């Protein structure tokens, strides 16, 4: 800022409380927005890990490359010099790494937003998948493997007993 906020607040007397309150609200809103963005990022990552992978398989090469680039930028930061795509033999990998390199020094938070925007543009139904299936997937992940095996065993035996 071009002025000292403490001097301005000191001269304003009672108004000081109002300004501090407004600044507190602004900070709270900023924190809330950031928390929502992080939650949406986590949701998008869950979709990539557990969602219907066939939908991603048939995306255009450019969209896949950009999704890769934004995800890599968000997780790892700028593309390392040895991974710029020039040494990649696989064409698809080369395109993805070149897209990542093209992002330069894009901030990680911006890369996350760009990733979510692009994913929403090319697969608008991904959020519906999350709302329908993610709770089930997360619930299953919280159950240990032995409990899953026992549950499946009892379900199969119950079906046989009813036949």
N, C-alpha and C positions, 0 to 999 in steps of 0.2 A: 504494500500500500504506500501511497505517497505521504501519509501522515502517521504520527504515533498514536495508536488507538488508546493507550493509557492516558495521554494528555487530553485527548478529546473527552474521554469518559470522566476524568477528573474535573473538567470545566463544566460538564453537564449536570453534575450533582445527582439529583433523584433519577434523571433519565438513564443513569448508568445501569440501574437494575433492569430496565426494559431492554436495553441493548444486549446486555449479557444474556437475558432470557431468550431473546431472538437468536443470538448466536448459538445458544445451547440447543434450541429447537432445530436450527439449521444443521448443526453437527449430528443431532439425533437422526434427522431425516437422511443425512448423508450416510450414516452408519447403517440405517435401515435399508437404503438402496443398495449399498455394498453387500449386505447380508443376503438380500434377495438375488443379486447377481451371482453370488457364490453358490447359493442354493440352486439356481437355474443351471449354472455350470456343472454342478454335481449331478443334476438330473440328466443333462445332456451326456455326460460321461457314462452314466448308468445305461442310458439308451444305447450308446455305442457298444458297451460291454455285454448287455443282456437282451437288447432289443432284437427285432427281426432283421438279421444280417442281410437277408436277400434284398431288402430295400436299398441298402447301401451299395450292394454289388452292381446294381444296374444304373447307378448315377453316371452322368457324363464324366469323362476323365478330368476335365478342368475342375469340376465341383469336388471330386475326390481329392485332387491335389491341393485345392484351397483348404478343405477341411483338415487335411493332414498338416498343412503349413500352419494354420491358425492354432491347431492343437499343440503342435511341436513348439511354437512360439510361446504359447501360454504356459506350457509345462517347463520348457528348457531355456527360454529366452532366444536370442538371435542364433541363427544357424552357424555352427562352427565352420571354420574355413575348410576343413577336410571333407565336409559333408555338403558341399555346394552342388552336387549332382554331376560334376564333370567326370568323376571316376566311376559312376554307376553304370553297370552293364545293362541292367533291366530298365527298359524305357519308362515304365510307369514310376519306378523309384526315382529316376532322374528328373522326371517332370515334378514329382512331389518335392524333391529337395530343392529344385530351382525355384519353385513357388515359395518355399520356406525362406530361401536366401533373399528373395525379392521383398520380403517383409522388413528387412533391415533391422532397425532398432525399435520396431513397434513395441510399445509397452505391453506387458503381459495381460493387464486388465482389458486393454483394447482388443487384443487378440481373442480373449474369451468372448467379448461381446460380438466381435465379427464372426466367430465360430457359431455362436448361437443364432445370430441373424441369418447366416448362410444355411445352417441346418434347417431353420424354420422356413426359409425360402424354398429349398429343394425337397424337403420332407415335412410339410406342415402338420402331418398327423403324428409326429413324434411325441408331442406333448399329450395327445390323447392316449397314446400307448402308455406313457408314464402314469397318467391318471388311472388307467384301467388295470395295468399289470405290475407296476413297480412295487406297490405295497406287498403284493404276493411274492415277488422275487426277493425283496428285502427280508420278508418274514422267513422264507425258506433258507436264506443265507445265515440267519441267526440260529438255525437249528443245526446241531452237530450232525456229522455224517451217520453215526450209529442210530440216531433217532430217525433220520430219513429212511434208513434201511428197514428198521423195525416197523415204521408206519406203512411202508410199501408192502412189507410181508403181511401185516395184519389186513390191509386192504385187499390183497389178492386172496388170502384165505377166507375172508368174509364173503367175497364174491363167489368163491367155489362152494362155500357152504349154502349159499342162497340158490345156487343153480340146481 
